[in-house]
Amino acid sequence: MKPISERVKEKPWLGWLLFFTTMVVVFLLGLLASSIVERRSEAVFAYTPQVEHERWEPRHEVWGRSFPHQFERAMATRDTSFRSKYHGSAHWDMLEENPRMVILWANYPFSKDYNQGRGHAYAVEDLYATLRTGAPVDGNDSPMPATCWTCKSSDVPRMMNQLGPEAFYAKSWEEMGHEIVNPVGCADCHDATDMSLRITRPALIEAFERRGVNIHEATHQEKRSLACAQCHVEYYFKGEGNYLVLPWDKGLEIENVIAYFDEIQFTDWVHGISKAPMLKAQHPDYELFMEGIHAQRGLACADCHMGYISEGGLKFTDHKVQSPLNNIDRTCQVCHREAERELMQNVYERQDKIFEIKTRLEKLLVRAHMEAGKAWELNASPEEMEGALMDIRHAQMMWDYVAASHGAAFHAPIESTRILAKGVEIAQNARLKLSNILNSKGHTQPVPYPPIETKARAQEFIGLDMDKLEQEKNRFMDIVVPKWLKMAREREAEYPVNNL
């Protein structure tokens, strides 16, 4: 084979071809090297603070000046376009979809208004708008305490630091209206000095302390769930000061929670039809997630609801907290190799089966409440009714523990099925006891099922004047909320924020 030098002498054009080919390769390698250096530099300086602010800074956009990628994704929680078969970020009326819940919550604020939750960016707005917080205008008070703000805003850590948790909880809801204006944000979960995860809600820390666990010693992976557990848990308001408490002293399982409430004789409200001393589950997402296979395999909430995302040379946690079904390629398929359609169908199959048994329990509870109401009409005594009413209390709490939890049917399908099945059994026992009471009073005909084909009919049946409630709320939104926001803007204009 001839050397290249001899070939070039014979064919001069070959030399020029080699020269230009070499130049192109060198140029492309230069571009690659430049890109690598640029991306590495971008990654190095991505977490360099651009502004200096105090530890309890509540404004999301101030933190966003140092962390623009995370801020942009967090703001994307305003996207309400995704609705899965049972959940998602879209806004819809849950009472209209399921009027049975109006009867189940008769005489409780949830019978007035209950919507599918939207993204974190709407946390404060939705609390303003819900009928459950009343219409504190013209000297009227809200029926809710300031404790209801606890999980809605990054202003809450600031106010708890300023007032102390006990004093914060003891205030009324409207007293804090001009202070609580920023939705869930960076300050809720991150330390301003190094951006490490931190727990800002004392109720979670106190719940673990009562069980002999120091939450501050949790691993980073554990904190990727505990940060969510600050709010996505079952809780209640204790005493006249409405102190926020997680009922975990006996354990996180539903039977332990019910036993805790029974022992302290706590009641959320007395049912408007059955007069049963009721319990209302909030959203025990963490408790049920910990019962499922994903938690047992070491996954955290953030692994599925805040999957990693790459932009340029950066890889960071996606702060658009959302259903994993809206980005299966970056959540489920990180571990599972099945097709997206198959994975989504797997989720729906579990949800469908649990929805079926949940619906059965709802219908049994509606009938039990109506039968108890009839027994009271026939002058049943409190002693006769006690056993049946406690069964209603326990069965409905079991229903609510699953129904109120976001994603329970997927997080822990086996445990959810067990809880609902036990609830069905207890509800049947309640109806059997009520049947014996009704028979003893000479009533042998079935108690009619209530006219609840729609939310409006169900609310009318339990005596709610929805027109009045909505008119009062509209006045509150028009008169009070703008004043709160104006006061907040004036106060925040004085916050120190220094460029670095």
NORFENTA-V73587 format. One line per field, one symbol per residue. phi: phi as a letter, one per 30 degrees, with the letter a starting at -180 (. if undefined). psi: psi as a letter, one per 40 degrees, with the letter a starting at -180 (. if undefined). Layout:
# NORFENTA-V73587
phi=???
psi=???
This chain:
# NORFENTA-V73587
phi=.dddddddddbeddddddddddddddddddddddddddddddddcdcdecbcbddceddedddddcbddddedddddddcdcbddbbjcdcadddddbdeddddceibedddaacedcdedcededdedddddibdbhidcddcddeddeccadddedddddcjedddedddeddcedccbcdeaeddbbdddbiddbcccdedddddddciccddcdddddddcdeddebdbdabcciddhddbcdceckcdedddddddddchdbdacddcdiddcccdcadddededdcddddcjdceddccbedbcbiccbbdddddaddddaedcbeddcccddedddddedddddedddddddddedddeddddddedddeciddedddeddddddedddddddddddddiedcebddddddddddddddddddddddddddddcicccddddddbdbdddddddcjdcdddddddddddddcdeededddddddddcddbcdc
psi=hiidddddddgdddddddddddddddddddddddddddddddddedfhhdihiidfhehdddddddgddddddddeeehfehhadeaaeihihddddgedddddfheideedhhihhaideedddddddiedeaggifeiiieiiddeedeeieeddddddddidddddeiidddededgdhahadedeihddeeihihehddddddddeefhhdeeiiddddeddddeddgiiiihhadefhhhhfedeieiddddddddddefhhdihhedeeihiihicggdddddeeiddddeeiiddddefiiihhbeihihheghihdeegddecdeddheiiddddddddddddddddddddddddddddddddddddddefiidddeddddddddddddddddddehheddddgddddddddddddddddddddddddddddeeheiihihigfdidddddddefhgdddddddddddddddddddddddddddeehhhhi.
